């Protein structure tokens, strides 16, 4: 049936399109603005953004149910990277 519909090119298995993105351009722009502005501790209750905080922010502002892995993937697509502090060994002595 594929061959009859599209000829030899119809036999090629193309990549499935997958689900559409949850964040549209408006939501992405609002998320970027919130990240660049940073959290207000008195309002948001945090001093730095974590992915779970951004998930809650998206839910509170636009009722978007976004999971942590999905938001992490979206943030990587927008050019942001996850930063974490480097751990120190428990016997680390800074005076040496």
Buried (B, 14 or more C-beta within 10 A) or exposed (E): EEEEEEEEEEEEEEEEEEEEEBBEEEBBEBBBEBBEEEBEEEEBEBEEBEBEBBBBBBEEEBEBEBEEEBBBEBBEEEEBEEEEEEEEEEEEEEEE
